Amino acid sequence: MDRLFRREELALDPVDLAHLLLGAVLEADGPDGTVGVRLVEVEAYRGADDPASHCYRGKTPRNAVMWGPAGHLYVYFVYGMHFCANIVGTEEGQPGAVLLRAGEVVQGLDLVRKRRPNARGTGELAKGPAILTSVLRIDRAENGVDLTDPSSPVRLRVGERVPAERVRNGPRVGVAMAMDTPWRFWVEGSPAVSAYRRGGKRRQARPAG
């Protein structure tokens, strides 16, 4: 956590970026303090070649942030009640991002416990994409913020790299299309990794990520 990521480090294919982000620390400032979360579960989404991506059908006002430049936060509202956060990668003009699914709290633990008083242990504090944004106090106001800017309210710091032998991958969670694409990546053994649930039209009627 000694420095922020540089934009050029994040300008990668989403699958490569997903690997890079495991172990990175996302930190967010709030009126009551700063919370930092070590990322332990992520999902990669591309563009026109990925039916599960928000960018599959082209650029819109909603998904514009996903088209770059890299290093920005793409936040969207889902199920009429939750926010999900993604880190944008690839070269500018080529859409792609990585959905942040879960993390381990490494900064502001007491503050997070106040925000999540009913969590059953530290592994539950930032488990799941909607809970992750909730504990970091990320919502639509943070859509488009530059994670590489030291003055940004949300920043991405280089963390301890996860050894390759601890990284696992499998199908993405809860998507209605490209359900078997194995672009969910997680740190084996982390108690914060969420449970796998296969997607489908009953769960989600449009692409996610």
N, C-alpha and C positions, 0 to 999 in steps of 0.2 A: 504493500500500500504506500510505497514511497513516492509514486508519481502517477499522473493521469496518463491514460492511453493517448497516443497521438492519432490524428485522423487517418493518416496513411496506414497505420497498423491495423485499422478496422476495415479498410477498403478491401474486403475479401469476399469470395463466394460465401453465401450464408452457411453452407455446411462446414467450411473451414473456420468461419467466424464462430460458429457454435462451439467447436473444439477450443478455440482460443478463450472464449468467455468463461468456460468452467474454471473456477478458482478466482476469477476477477471479482472486484468488490464494487458494488453500486452503492453510492451514498447519497442521501437526500437531506436537505435542510428543511426544518419546519419551525413554526413559532416557538415550540417547546424544546427544540434541540435537533441534533443530527443523528441519523440512523444509517448504519452501514451493513450491507448484506453480502455475504460471499455466495456467488452463484454456483449452484450444484445441479441444476436441471434446466435445460433449454431446448428449444425446437427451432429448426431451420425452415425458412420459407423463401422460395425464389419468386419468379414473376410469371411470364407467359407460359413457361413449361411446367408450372406447378398448379394444378387445379385447386389445391387447398389454400392458395395464397389470395390475399385481398387484391393483389395486382394482376391476377390471372386475366381479367377482362379489360385491362388497361388502366390508364391514369385517371383519377377522379379527385375532386377536392378532399374527399375523406382520406384517400391513401397517398396523397402527394408526397408526404414526408418519406415514404418508403422508397422513393426514387432518388434519394440522395440529397446532399452528399452524405458520406458515411459518418458515423459517430453521433448521429442525432437520435432522439428518442421518439418512437412512434407509439402513441397511446390511442386505444380505441375502446369504445363502450360495447359491452356484450350482454345478451340476455336481459337487457333493460335494467341492469342493476350493478354490473361490475366493470371495472377498468382493467385492461391488460396492457403491459408495456413490452415494447420490442426495441432492440438496438439495430439501427440501419447499417448495412454493410454494402459491398460492391462499389464499383465506380459510379460516379454521378451519372444519372440517366438510365442506369441499369437497376431495376427494382430488386429488392431483397432485404430481408431482415430476420432477426432471431428473436423469438418469443421467450421471455423470461418466465420460467415456470416455478422455480423454488430456490430458496437460499437459506443460509445459516447466518444468524445475526452475529456480527463481530464488533459492532459499535452501537452504543445506545441501548444495551440490553434492558436496563431498568425501564427506560422509556417505552420500549416495545412491549414489555410485560404489562404496562399500564394500558397500552392500546389494545392488547390481546389478553385480557384478564382470564379468559376461559380456556386458553390454550393448555393442552395436556403435555407439558414439558417443552424444552427449548426447540426440539425438532419440529414442533407444530407451529412455531411462531411465524414463519414465512413460507409455509408449505402450500403450494398452489398459486397460480398466476394472479388471481384476484386478491388473495391474502397478501401476497408479496407487495402489490401496489398499495394495498390498504395500510400496511405497517410503515411503508415509506412515504405515505401521504401523497402518492402520485395519482393525478386525475387528468382530465382534459386540458387543464391549464398548463401542464408540462409537455403537451404534444409539441414536438419540434425543438425542444431545448437541446443545446449543444453539450454533449457529455464530455467533450475534450476541453472545454473552457473552464478555467479555475473559478470564474465568477458565476458560473451556472448554479442554479439551485439543486441540480442533480448532476452527479459526476461519476465517471467510470475510472476506477483505479486498477492498476496492475496488481494482481495478487500472486500468491504462490501457485505455480503451475501444478496441475494435477497430473500425476504419472499416468502414462498411456494405459498401463495395465489396470488402472482403476476406472477408466472410462468405459461405459457401456452405451449401447444404442438400441433403439427399437422403434416401432410405429409411433406416430404422433397421437396425441390424446384428443378425443372428442371431435375430430374433423369429419365432415360428411363426404369428402372426396379424397382420393389418394390416401386411403386409410392405412395401407400397408407400407407406405414409404417410410423407411427406418431412419428418420431424421430427428428423432428425439434422442438427446444425449444427456447422460447423468453420471454423477459420481457414485460409484458402487460403495455401499455401506453408509452413506449419509442418511440420517433419520429424517431429513427434510424433503427427500425425494417423494413426489406424490404417487398415488396409486394409478396404475394404468386402467383406463376405461376406453374401450373401442368406441369410435364415433358412429354416426349414422344420421339419417334424415330426421329421426325422432328427437335427437339431441341438438342438432344444429343444421339450420337450413341454408347457410351460406358459408363461404370459405372463412377461415380464421388464420391469423398470423401475419 
